[in-house]
Amino acid sequence: MPGTTSGRLVQSALDLFGRDRYEDVSVQAIARHAEVTTGSLYHHFASKAGLYSLVRRDVERRVADRLEGAAALQGGGPRRELSAIVLVGFDYVVRAGLTRLLAQEWPTEARSPDGDQLVAVIAEVVASPELGLLVGAAWRESLRMTAENPVAEAREALRTLLGTSLVPRPAGTR
């Protein structure tokens, strides 16, 4: 809904949460960026946490769709699919300017009842909830790295990690 009050608030939230940590973004800053009153934010989203939750869930769903698409196109088993989906997701998030948003843990007051959608997709590809959590944590850490290091270095670190034996090889292969 571009141009509407709620659309401007969502875009402002994307911009500000994409740039700054949740704790560092105030309701006033969001409203000022959207050129609306703070009352409008409370009217449409009830709270900063409500707006953050909506934006974060939407961004995670968009990234999850890309991960699922990359896994479907890649084929070749869990090892190749894992590397492909994680790097596709990393590249998309960097291009979209959403590294800060997705690198941070969910704030307690805005936590999604759906859980971490990205970890769920990764876990499905590798058929392991535990491995999904581990790779998800490494992926988020690589996003955090982009704040202090060149993106290429963070991506290479992630690619190197994915090239290791995270996914068990089928019996009888090397």
Backbone torsions as a table, in degrees:
resi	resn	phi	psi	omega
1	MET	NA	58.9	179.7
2	PRO	-57.5	142.3	177.4
3	GLY	89.9	-23.0	177.3
4	THR	-79.3	165.2	178.5
5	THR	-59.3	-47.8	-179.2
6	SER	-66.2	-36.7	177.4
7	GLY	-63.6	-41.4	178.0
8	ARG	-67.0	-36.6	177.9
9	LEU	-65.9	-42.4	178.4
10	VAL	-63.3	-45.3	179.1
11	GLN	-62.8	-40.8	177.5
12	SER	-63.1	-41.9	178.5
13	ALA	-62.7	-43.7	176.9
14	LEU	-58.5	-46.5	-179.8
15	ASP	-62.3	-50.0	-173.6
16	LEU	-75.0	-42.8	178.2
17	PHE	-72.7	-23.4	174.2
18	GLY	-72.5	-22.6	-177.6
19	ARG	-101.7	-38.0	-173.4
20	ASP	-124.4	158.8	177.0
21	ARG	-66.0	152.5	179.7
22	TYR	-50.0	-47.2	-176.6
23	GLU	-63.3	-25.2	-175.8
24	ASP	-91.5	-3.4	-179.7
25	VAL	-104.3	121.7	-179.8
26	SER	-96.1	159.6	174.5
27	VAL	-58.6	-40.1	179.7
28	GLN	-62.5	-41.1	179.8
29	ALA	-65.2	-40.5	178.4
30	ILE	-63.4	-48.5	-179.1
31	ALA	-62.3	-43.5	179.6
32	ARG	-61.9	-44.9	179.4
33	HIS	-62.1	-36.9	-179.4
34	ALA	-84.6	-7.1	-177.9
35	GLU	59.5	46.3	175.0
36	VAL	-134.9	176.6	177.6
37	THR	-86.7	159.8	176.1
38	THR	-63.5	-31.2	177.4
39	GLY	-59.5	-34.0	178.0
40	SER	-64.6	-40.6	178.2
41	LEU	-61.2	-47.4	-179.8
42	TYR	-65.1	-34.9	179.4
43	HIS	-65.6	-43.9	-175.1
44	HIS	-85.3	-30.5	-172.5
45	PHE	-129.4	0.4	177.9
46	ALA	71.5	-34.0	-177.8
47	SER	-167.6	169.1	173.9
48	LYS	-61.6	-40.1	179.7
49	ALA	-62.9	-38.8	178.2
50	GLY	-64.6	-42.0	177.9
51	LEU	-66.8	-45.4	179.1
52	TYR	-58.7	-46.3	-178.2
53	SER	-60.1	-43.7	178.5
54	LEU	-62.2	-47.2	-178.6
55	VAL	-65.1	-46.3	-177.2
56	ARG	-64.4	-44.9	178.9
57	ARG	-61.5	-40.6	179.8
58	ASP	-64.9	-44.8	179.6
59	VAL	-64.5	-44.2	179.1
60	GLU	-61.3	-39.0	179.1
61	ARG	-64.6	-41.1	178.9
62	ARG	-63.5	-42.8	179.0
63	VAL	-67.9	-42.7	179.2
64	ALA	-59.3	-39.9	177.1
65	ASP	-59.5	-41.6	178.9
66	ARG	-66.9	-40.1	178.4
67	LEU	-62.8	-44.9	-179.9
68	GLU	-64.1	-40.3	177.9
69	GLY	-63.9	-42.0	179.2
70	ALA	-64.8	-39.6	178.9
71	ALA	-64.9	-40.7	-179.6
72	ALA	-66.2	-37.9	-179.6
73	LEU	-75.6	-33.9	-172.3
74	GLN	-70.6	-54.8	-174.8
75	GLY	60.3	-171.6	175.9
76	GLY	87.4	9.5	175.9
77	GLY	96.6	167.5	-174.2
78	PRO	-57.3	-36.8	-177.1
79	ARG	-63.4	-50.2	179.6
80	ARG	-68.0	-39.9	-179.3
81	GLU	-64.5	-42.2	-179.5
82	LEU	-59.8	-50.2	-179.9
83	SER	-59.8	-45.4	-178.7
84	ALA	-62.5	-47.9	-174.4
85	ILE	-69.1	-39.3	-178.1
86	VAL	-66.9	-41.8	179.5
87	LEU	-72.0	-36.2	175.1
88	VAL	-61.4	-45.9	178.6
89	GLY	-62.7	-43.6	178.7
90	PHE	-59.5	-49.7	-177.9
91	ASP	-61.9	-41.5	179.3
92	TYR	-63.2	-46.8	-177.5
93	VAL	-63.4	-40.8	178.3
94	VAL	-64.0	-49.1	179.8
95	ARG	-59.9	-37.7	-177.4
96	ALA	-79.0	-7.9	-179.5
97	GLY	72.1	32.6	-175.4
98	LEU	-114.4	19.9	-176.9
99	THR	-62.2	-44.0	-178.7
100	ARG	-62.9	-43.3	-178.3
101	LEU	-59.9	-47.0	-175.8
102	LEU	-87.7	-14.3	178.7
103	ALA	-75.6	-30.6	-175.7
104	GLN	-82.3	151.9	174.1
105	GLU	-67.7	155.1	175.6
106	TRP	-62.9	130.1	173.6
107	PRO	-61.9	143.1	-176.7
108	THR	-52.8	-45.3	-175.9
109	GLU	-73.6	-11.4	-178.2
110	ALA	-117.3	8.3	-173.1
111	ARG	-54.2	137.0	-178.3
112	SER	-76.8	132.7	175.1
113	PRO	-69.9	-16.5	-179.2
114	ASP	-81.4	-7.9	-175.1
115	GLY	76.5	-169.7	-177.6
116	ASP	-85.7	104.7	-176.8
117	GLN	-63.5	-34.1	-176.8
118	LEU	-71.3	-41.6	176.5
119	VAL	-63.3	-37.2	179.4
120	ALA	-62.6	-41.5	178.9
121	VAL	-66.0	-46.0	179.5
122	ILE	-60.6	-45.4	-179.5
123	ALA	-61.4	-36.8	178.4
124	GLU	-65.9	-42.0	-178.9
125	VAL	-63.4	-42.4	-176.9
126	VAL	-93.9	-0.6	178.4
127	ALA	56.8	40.6	179.6
128	SER	-154.8	112.2	177.5
129	PRO	-60.7	-37.4	-178.9
130	GLU	-66.3	-44.2	178.7
131	LEU	-67.7	-35.3	175.4
132	GLY	-59.0	-43.5	177.5
133	LEU	-63.6	-43.5	-178.5
134	LEU	-65.0	-47.8	-179.3
135	VAL	-68.7	-38.7	176.5
136	GLY	-58.9	-41.9	178.2
137	ALA	-65.3	-40.7	178.2
138	ALA	-65.7	-39.2	178.9
139	TRP	-62.4	-47.0	178.9
140	ARG	-63.7	-37.8	178.1
141	GLU	-65.2	-38.0	177.3
142	SER	-64.6	-34.7	175.5
143	LEU	-66.6	-41.3	177.0
144	ARG	-61.3	-37.6	-179.5
145	MET	-59.4	-30.2	-177.0
146	THR	-66.2	-17.5	177.9
147	ALA	-71.1	-28.2	-175.2
148	GLU	-120.3	-8.3	-177.0
149	ASN	-130.9	159.2	174.1
150	PRO	-59.5	143.8	-179.5
151	VAL	-55.5	-40.6	-178.4
152	ALA	-59.2	-38.1	179.3
153	GLU	-68.1	-42.7	179.4
154	ALA	-64.3	-41.9	179.8
155	ARG	-65.4	-41.8	-179.7
156	GLU	-64.7	-38.9	177.4
157	ALA	-61.9	-43.2	178.9
158	LEU	-65.4	-44.7	179.2
159	ARG	-60.7	-41.3	178.8
160	THR	-63.2	-44.2	178.4
161	LEU	-59.9	-43.8	-178.8
162	LEU	-68.8	-21.1	177.6
163	GLY	-79.0	-9.4	178.0
164	THR	-81.3	-175.7	-174.7
165	SER	-87.2	54.7	177.1
166	LEU	-69.7	-39.1	-179.5
167	VAL	-99.6	124.0	-179.5
168	PRO	-57.9	139.1	177.8
169	ARG	-80.9	149.5	175.7
170	PRO	-60.0	150.0	-180.0
171	ALA	-56.1	138.2	176.5
172	GLY	86.5	4.9	177.8
173	THR	-115.0	163.3	178.3
174	ARG	-113.6	NA	NA
